[in-house]
Every structure is written in C-alpha cells, then in structure tokens.
Amino acid sequence: MARTNRGDGPLRLVVTGGGTGGHTYPALTAVRALQERLAAERRTVEVLWVGTAAGLEARVAPAEGIRFEPVATGKVRRSSNPLKLLSPANVRDMCRVPLGAWQARALIRRFAPDAVLATGGYVAVPVGLAARSCGVPLVVHEQTVRLGLANRVLARAATRVAVSSESTLPLLPAAARRTAAVTGNPVRPAVLTGRADKAVTALGLDGFDRALPTVYVTGGAQGSAQINGLVSAVLPWLLEHANVIHQCGPANEAALRGPAAALPPHLAGRYLLTGYTGAELPDVLALADVVVSRSGAGTLAELTALGKAAVFVPLASAAGNEQAHNAAHLESAGAAVALLGTVTPDHLRTALAPLLADPDRRAAMADRARERGRPDAAQRLVDVLLAAIAAR
C-alpha cells in the first residue's frame, strides 16, 4: 500500500525494469540523480529494485549497493504467426505472470514506497500493475522511439509516462498522452566528461595522425561480428582517410589480430584494436569525430548528448526492430546515417566517405545530433517522479 505519512524522512522508491542494459542503466542513472537531488535537501532515498534473478539488474543493483528482490516473470516471444504465440514456451511463461504479480504486490505492501519507477522489460509489468493496485504512483519511462511491449501495457496504468522522444507521444494512449513528459533517456554523467587528450595518452595513440578525423567503431561490450566484418573489409581504405579505434569484443580480438598485423606500417599506427573499452570510454568518445555502432537507445542517448556524427548498423534481431526505428528516426533529421537491411562493405564505405572528406558535413551532422540530445534527461525524469509523488 502507499505511504500516508511522508514527512521529511527517507523517500522510498521501488525501481523495476531490466533484463538488458537498455532498461537497467537508465534506471540506475535516475536513482543516482534522485539521491543527489535529495542529498542537497538533507534527505535520503531508500531503494528496492525488483527484477528477475537472471537479468542484468540482479548483478548491477547489488553491486551498486541497492537492495534487490527477484520475482517470477514470463517472456512473450513475439511472432507474426498467431499460432506461434501459443508455443509451449510462451504458455509456460504466461503461467508465471500471476505468480510474479502476487510476489510484486507482497513486496510493495511490505516496502510501502512513495513511488514505483518502471523502465521496461517483462518484469516491469507485474510490478507496475501491483503498484497501481496498491495505490502507489507509477512512473513509466520509455527509452526507445517506439513503445516497448511492457510499457505499452503499463502506459494505461501509469500515473505519468516519460518518453525519450517527441515522436513517441502519438503512440501513447490518449489519457497518458495528456500528462506525458519528454525527458530524454538518462545518460551516465561520466560519459559527458571525457577529454580527447586523455584518450591519446592513456591508449598510447602516438601513431595517430591528428590531421585526420578519428573513427570509433563499437559493437557494444561483446562486440558485433557484423560490424567487425564490415570494418575489416574496408580497413585499408578507411585508414587512408582516418584514425580508427576499433572495439571489437573480447571474444573477437584474437581473430582480428592477424589482419591488423598485415597492415602497412604507415597505416598500422593509425589503428587501435581493443577487445573492450572500459573507464576510458568517455575520453574515446570525446576524441571521436565519427562513430560506427549499433543503434540501441542508450547509444543514441549518449551520442546525441555529446553531439557526434554517426553511422548506425542496427541489430536486426532487436525486439520489435527497435534499433532500425531508432536509427531511421535520427537519419530523417540529418543527425546520422542509418544502414538498414542487408549491409555490405560498399554501403559502409559510401556512408563514411563524405563524412571523412568534409569537416563541415561532419560538423553539421554533429550539430543536428546535439539538437536532439538531452544531457539533463536524468534530472528531467527525477522532476517527473517527484511531481507524481507530490500530486498523490
């Protein structure tokens, strides 16, 4: 049940959402922003993260000192064939939903939060509906241009819905649209504080030609075989026109060392192959003039907040084809290039060539990306959350 005597004590917040970093890290960033906001008012925040035992949130929350409780949930495996929706796996998982709802309701009644923040993923549905049934304000945040399946369900039950793009507003139910807020997608503060000179020093980029633009290639923490293959196919050409930092994924690094070793010496010095980019990522992004990457919601939020020209190769298997929609949305605004469908090395070369040859073209694309960035998204989401609590 909802708390009836808030006073000046700790604000109590249930966070739900996860499964992937796209749902988990925006929630974590919002929690940190809320803690900082209330610390300035000499108040504290008690947080309970409700997720799935197998999701990323089960590792991230405890590592960040946040209490974590798992609930049962079921995943709906989508298909254009209605008969496949009744697959044994779907039926089995759907039977877990009532159990998860009962567990979530029990946790909310015991914890008595001031609000619930839901950032998507299947686990958010039973927790969000339990919040509604207990009379607790529910704030739903959508990271992508299109509404995810879980948030489509929760938008009808939410006290407030926060979205990352104005383009999402028409997709909301009419009642939710009237009170929805465009906050953007929270970006980790560290990403915004990078320094290009630190990347040069930390990574030993002495062979880079600073008269040339720098391209950062990434397929995410695990790397992308597709992007690695495309870049490898055009690498000698690319290094004639740019320096390249290629984050390929730890499991892919050994296979790419051979082609890298075969590069002519004057090109080899312009190429850094690395399995993983960790603490130095903000500095690498500060150095990059062009980014080649997937187009998940978190990536778009970071690159637009920084104002980076980008060539996106969307992950075709992303749920609801959301990465393609994300990339196409920015391309339509002149803020990126989206390589959709079957992508060949020639497609990548054609996309990169004008950006590498023309600094003004790069700058114009970067400016359009920056216009759509919301580096203060976490603070905007905290505003929505506190307003929902105050209006209770």
C-alpha positions as CSV (number, residue, x, y, z in Angstrom):
1,M,0.0,0.0,0.0
2,A,1.1,3.6,-0.5
3,R,2.6,5.6,2.4
4,T,0.3,8.0,4.1
5,N,2.9,10.0,6.2
6,R,5.9,11.1,4.1
7,G,7.1,13.8,6.4
8,D,10.8,14.7,6.0
9,G,12.0,11.1,6.3
10,P,13.6,9.0,3.6
11,L,11.9,8.8,0.2
12,R,11.2,5.2,-0.6
13,L,11.4,4.1,-4.2
14,V,10.8,0.8,-5.9
15,V,12.6,0.5,-9.2
16,T,11.7,-2.2,-11.7
17,G,12.9,-3.0,-15.2
18,G,15.9,-4.7,-16.6
19,G,16.9,-7.8,-18.5
20,T,19.3,-5.7,-20.6
21,G,21.4,-2.7,-20.1
22,G,19.0,-0.6,-22.1
23,H,16.4,-0.9,-19.3
24,T,18.9,-1.2,-16.4
25,Y,21.3,1.7,-16.7
26,P,18.8,4.5,-17.3
27,A,17.1,3.4,-14.1
28,L,20.4,3.4,-12.2
29,T,21.3,6.8,-13.5
30,A,17.9,8.2,-12.5
31,V,18.3,6.7,-9.0
32,R,21.7,8.4,-8.6
33,A,20.3,11.7,-9.8
34,L,17.4,11.4,-7.3
35,Q,19.9,10.6,-4.5
36,E,22.0,13.6,-5.3
37,R,18.9,15.9,-5.5
38,L,17.6,14.8,-2.1
39,A,21.0,14.9,-0.5
40,A,21.1,18.6,-1.3
41,E,17.9,18.8,0.8
42,R,19.4,16.7,3.6
43,R,17.1,13.8,2.7
44,T,17.9,10.2,1.8
45,V,16.4,7.7,-0.6
46,E,15.7,4.0,0.2
47,V,15.6,2.0,-2.9
48,L,14.3,-1.5,-3.6
49,W,15.0,-2.9,-7.1
50,V,12.6,-5.6,-8.2
51,G,13.7,-7.6,-11.1
52,T,14.4,-11.1,-12.4
53,A,17.0,-13.4,-10.9
54,A,18.6,-13.9,-14.4
55,G,18.5,-10.3,-15.6
56,L,21.4,-7.9,-15.7
57,E,19.7,-5.9,-12.9
58,A,20.3,-8.8,-10.5
59,R,24.0,-8.1,-10.8
60,V,24.0,-4.4,-11.2
61,A,21.7,-3.4,-8.3
62,P,23.7,-5.3,-5.5
63,A,27.0,-4.1,-7.0
64,E,25.7,-0.5,-6.6
65,G,24.6,-1.1,-3.1
66,I,20.9,-1.3,-3.9
67,R,18.7,-3.9,-2.3
68,F,17.4,-6.4,-4.9
69,E,14.4,-8.7,-4.8
70,P,13.5,-11.1,-7.6
71,V,10.0,-12.0,-8.8
72,A,8.8,-14.6,-11.4
73,T,8.0,-13.3,-14.8
74,G,7.3,-14.6,-18.3
75,K,8.6,-13.5,-21.6
76,V,6.3,-13.3,-24.6
77,R,8.1,-14.5,-27.8
78,R,6.6,-12.4,-30.5
79,S,5.8,-13.7,-33.9
80,S,3.8,-12.6,-37.0
81,N,2.2,-16.0,-36.9
82,P,-0.6,-16.0,-34.2
83,L,-0.3,-19.8,-33.7
84,K,3.4,-19.4,-32.7
85,L,2.3,-17.1,-29.9
86,L,0.8,-20.2,-28.3
87,S,4.1,-22.1,-28.3
88,P,4.8,-24.2,-25.2
89,A,7.5,-21.8,-24.0
90,N,5.0,-18.8,-24.2
91,V,2.3,-20.7,-22.5
92,R,4.7,-21.8,-19.7
93,D,6.0,-18.3,-19.2
94,M,2.5,-16.7,-19.2
95,C,1.6,-19.0,-16.4
96,R,4.4,-17.5,-14.3
97,V,2.9,-14.0,-14.6
98,P,0.2,-14.4,-11.9
99,L,2.9,-15.7,-9.5
100,G,5.1,-12.7,-10.3
101,A,2.2,-10.3,-9.8
102,W,1.4,-11.9,-6.4
103,Q,5.1,-11.6,-5.4
104,A,5.3,-8.0,-6.6
105,R,2.2,-7.0,-4.7
106,A,3.6,-8.5,-1.5
107,L,6.9,-6.7,-1.9
108,I,5.2,-3.4,-2.5
109,R,2.9,-3.7,0.5
110,R,5.8,-4.5,2.8
111,F,8.2,-1.8,1.4
112,A,5.4,0.8,1.2
113,P,7.1,3.0,-1.4
114,D,6.3,6.6,-2.2
115,A,6.5,5.7,-5.9
116,V,7.5,3.0,-8.4
117,L,9.7,3.8,-11.4
118,A,9.4,1.3,-14.3
119,T,11.8,1.3,-17.2
120,G,10.6,-1.6,-19.2
121,G,11.4,-5.3,-19.7
122,Y,9.0,-8.1,-18.9
123,V,9.5,-7.9,-15.1
124,A,8.1,-4.3,-15.1
125,V,4.6,-5.5,-16.0
126,P,3.7,-7.4,-12.8
127,V,5.4,-4.8,-10.6
128,G,3.8,-1.8,-12.3
129,L,0.4,-3.4,-12.1
130,A,0.9,-4.2,-8.5
131,A,1.8,-0.5,-7.8
132,R,-1.5,0.5,-9.4
133,S,-3.5,-2.0,-7.4
134,C,-1.8,-0.7,-4.2
135,G,-2.4,2.9,-4.9
136,V,1.2,3.8,-5.4
137,P,2.2,6.4,-8.0
138,L,3.7,4.6,-11.1
139,V,6.1,6.5,-13.4
140,V,6.9,4.6,-16.6
141,H,10.0,5.6,-18.7
142,E,10.4,4.6,-22.3
143,Q,13.9,4.7,-23.8
144,T,13.2,4.0,-27.5
145,V,11.4,5.8,-30.2
146,R,8.6,3.2,-30.2
147,L,6.9,1.9,-27.1
148,G,8.2,-1.4,-25.9
149,L,5.7,-4.2,-25.3
150,A,5.9,-3.9,-21.5
151,N,5.5,-0.1,-21.5
152,R,2.5,-0.4,-23.9
153,V,0.8,-2.4,-21.2
154,L,1.9,-0.1,-18.3
155,A,1.1,3.2,-20.0
156,R,-2.6,2.7,-19.3
157,A,-1.9,2.1,-15.6
158,A,0.8,4.8,-15.1
159,T,0.4,8.0,-13.1
160,R,2.9,9.6,-15.5
161,V,4.7,8.4,-18.6
162,A,8.1,9.8,-19.5
163,V,9.4,9.3,-23.1
164,S,12.8,10.0,-24.8
165,S,11.4,11.5,-28.0
166,E,8.5,13.7,-29.1
167,S,7.9,11.0,-31.8
168,T,6.7,8.6,-29.1
169,L,3.9,10.8,-27.8
170,P,1.4,9.9,-30.6
171,L,1.9,6.2,-29.7
172,L,0.6,6.6,-26.2
173,P,-3.0,6.0,-25.1
174,A,-4.9,9.3,-25.2
175,A,-5.2,9.5,-21.4
176,A,-1.4,9.0,-20.9
177,R,-0.6,11.5,-23.7
178,R,-2.2,14.4,-21.9
179,T,0.2,14.2,-18.9
180,A,3.3,12.6,-20.6
181,A,6.7,14.3,-20.4
182,V,9.5,14.3,-22.9
183,T,12.6,13.8,-20.6
184,G,15.1,12.1,-22.9
185,N,16.9,8.9,-21.9
186,P,19.2,9.3,-18.9
187,V,22.9,9.3,-19.7
188,R,25.7,8.3,-17.3
189,P,27.3,11.6,-16.2
190,A,30.8,10.2,-16.7
191,V,30.1,9.9,-20.5
192,L,29.8,13.7,-20.7
193,T,33.1,14.5,-19.1
194,G,35.6,12.9,-21.5
195,R,38.8,14.5,-22.7
196,A,40.3,13.7,-26.1
197,D,43.9,14.3,-24.9
198,K,43.4,11.8,-22.1
199,A,42.4,9.1,-24.7
200,V,45.6,9.8,-26.7
201,T,47.8,9.5,-23.6
202,A,46.0,6.5,-21.9
203,L,45.8,4.4,-25.1
204,G,49.2,5.3,-26.4
205,L,47.9,6.7,-29.7
206,D,51.2,8.2,-30.8
207,G,50.8,6.8,-34.3
208,F,47.6,8.6,-34.9
209,D,47.7,11.4,-37.5
210,R,45.9,14.2,-35.7
211,A,45.3,16.0,-39.1
212,L,42.9,13.1,-39.9
213,P,39.5,12.5,-38.3
214,T,39.1,9.7,-35.8
215,V,36.5,7.0,-36.2
216,Y,35.4,4.9,-33.2
217,V,33.9,1.5,-34.1
218,T,32.0,-0.4,-31.5
219,G,29.5,-3.3,-31.4
220,G,28.9,-2.9,-27.7
221,A,30.6,-4.7,-24.8
222,Q,30.5,-8.1,-26.5
223,G,31.3,-6.7,-30.0
224,S,29.5,-7.3,-33.2
225,A,30.6,-9.9,-35.8
226,Q,28.7,-8.0,-38.4
227,I,30.3,-4.6,-37.7
228,N,33.7,-6.3,-37.3
229,G,33.4,-7.9,-40.7
230,L,32.3,-4.7,-42.4
231,V,35.1,-2.7,-41.0
232,S,37.8,-5.3,-41.7
233,A,36.7,-5.4,-45.3
234,V,37.3,-1.7,-45.8
235,L,40.1,-1.2,-43.2
236,P,43.0,-0.3,-45.6
237,W,40.8,2.3,-47.4
238,L,39.5,3.6,-44.1
239,L,42.9,4.1,-42.6
240,E,44.0,6.2,-45.6
241,H,41.3,8.7,-44.5
242,A,41.1,8.3,-40.7
243,N,42.5,7.0,-37.5
244,V,40.4,4.1,-36.1
245,I,39.7,2.9,-32.6
246,H,38.0,-0.5,-33.1
247,Q,36.4,-2.0,-30.0
248,C,35.7,-5.5,-31.3
249,G,34.6,-7.5,-28.3
250,P,36.9,-9.7,-26.2
251,A,36.0,-13.0,-27.9
252,N,36.7,-11.5,-31.4
253,E,40.0,-9.8,-30.7
254,A,42.3,-12.8,-31.5
255,A,40.8,-13.4,-34.9
256,L,41.3,-9.7,-35.9
257,R,44.9,-9.5,-34.8
258,G,46.1,-11.2,-38.0
259,P,44.7,-8.7,-40.5
260,A,45.8,-5.9,-38.2
261,A,49.4,-7.2,-38.2
262,A,49.3,-7.3,-42.0
263,L,48.7,-3.6,-42.4
264,P,51.4,-1.4,-43.9
265,P,53.4,0.4,-41.2
266,H,52.1,3.9,-42.1
267,L,48.5,2.6,-41.7
268,A,49.1,0.3,-38.7
269,G,50.0,3.3,-36.5
270,R,46.5,4.8,-37.1
271,Y,44.7,1.7,-35.9
272,L,44.0,0.6,-32.4
273,L,42.2,-2.8,-31.9
274,T,40.9,-3.4,-28.5
275,G,38.5,-6.1,-27.1
276,Y,36.9,-3.8,-24.6
277,T,36.6,-0.1,-23.8
278,G,36.1,0.5,-20.1
279,A,36.9,3.5,-18.0
280,E,38.5,5.3,-20.9
281,L,35.2,5.3,-23.0
282,P,34.3,8.9,-22.2
283,D,37.7,10.0,-23.4
284,V,37.5,7.9,-26.6
285,L,34.1,9.4,-27.4
286,A,35.5,12.9,-26.8
287,L,38.3,12.1,-29.3
288,A,35.9,10.5,-31.9
289,D,34.8,12.6,-34.9
290,V,32.6,9.8,-36.3
291,V,31.1,6.7,-34.5
292,V,30.2,3.4,-36.2
293,S,27.9,1.4,-34.0
294,R,24.6,-0.3,-33.2
295,S,21.7,1.9,-32.5
296,G,20.3,0.9,-29.2
297,A,18.5,3.5,-27.1
298,G,21.4,4.0,-24.7
299,T,23.9,4.5,-27.6
300,L,21.6,7.1,-29.2
301,A,21.2,9.0,-25.9
302,E,24.9,9.2,-25.4
303,L,25.9,10.2,-29.0
304,T,23.2,12.8,-29.2
305,A,24.0,14.3,-25.8
306,L,27.6,14.6,-27.0
307,G,26.8,15.7,-30.5
308,K,28.5,13.0,-32.5
309,A,28.2,12.2,-36.2
310,A,27.3,8.5,-36.5
311,V,26.8,5.7,-38.9
312,F,24.4,3.1,-37.5
313,V,24.3,-0.6,-38.3
314,P,21.1,-1.6,-36.4
315,L,20.9,-5.0,-34.8
316,A,18.4,-6.8,-36.9
317,S,17.2,-9.1,-34.2
318,A,16.4,-6.3,-31.7
319,A,12.9,-6.7,-30.2
320,G,10.3,-5.0,-32.4
321,N,13.1,-4.0,-34.8
322,E,13.6,-1.0,-32.4
323,Q,17.2,-0.3,-33.4
324,A,16.2,0.2,-37.0
325,H,13.5,2.6,-36.0
326,N,15.9,4.4,-33.7
327,A,18.5,4.8,-36.5
328,A,15.9,5.8,-39.1
329,H,14.5,8.5,-36.7
330,L,17.9,10.2,-36.4
331,E,18.7,9.8,-40.1
332,S,15.4,11.5,-41.1
333,A,16.6,14.5,-39.1
334,G,20.0,14.5,-40.7
335,A,21.6,13.6,-37.4
336,A,23.1,10.2,-38.5
337,V,23.3,7.7,-41.4
338,A,21.3,4.5,-41.0
339,L,22.4,1.4,-42.9
340,L,19.3,-0.7,-42.9
341,G,18.6,-4.2,-44.3
342,T,21.5,-6.2,-45.8
343,V,24.6,-4.1,-45.3
344,T,27.7,-4.6,-47.4
345,P,31.3,-3.1,-47.1
346,D,30.5,-0.8,-50.0
347,H,27.5,0.6,-48.1
348,L,29.7,1.4,-45.1
349,R,32.4,3.0,-47.4
350,T,29.7,5.1,-49.2
351,A,28.3,6.3,-45.8
352,L,31.7,7.1,-44.3
353,A,33.5,8.7,-47.3
354,P,31.6,12.1,-47.4
355,L,31.8,12.4,-43.6
356,L,35.6,11.8,-43.6
357,A,36.3,14.1,-46.5
358,D,34.2,17.1,-45.4
359,P,34.7,18.5,-41.9
360,D,31.7,20.9,-42.4
361,R,29.5,18.0,-43.3
362,R,30.6,16.1,-40.1
363,A,30.0,19.3,-38.0
364,A,26.5,19.8,-39.5
365,M,25.5,16.2,-38.6
366,A,27.0,16.5,-35.2
367,D,25.0,19.8,-34.6
368,R,21.8,18.1,-35.6
369,A,22.5,15.2,-33.3
370,R,23.3,17.6,-30.4
371,E,19.9,19.4,-31.0
372,R,18.2,16.1,-30.2
373,G,20.4,15.2,-27.2
374,R,19.2,15.6,-23.7
375,P,22.2,15.5,-21.3
376,D,19.9,16.5,-18.5
377,A,17.5,13.6,-19.0
378,A,18.1,12.1,-15.6
379,Q,17.2,15.4,-13.9
380,R,14.1,15.7,-16.0
381,L,13.0,12.2,-15.1
382,V,13.6,13.0,-11.4
383,D,11.3,16.1,-11.8
384,V,8.5,13.8,-13.2
385,L,9.0,11.3,-10.4
386,L,8.9,13.9,-7.6
387,A,5.9,15.6,-9.2
388,A,4.0,12.3,-9.3
389,I,4.7,11.8,-5.6
390,A,3.7,15.4,-4.7
391,A,0.4,15.0,-6.6
392,R,-0.6,11.9,-4.8
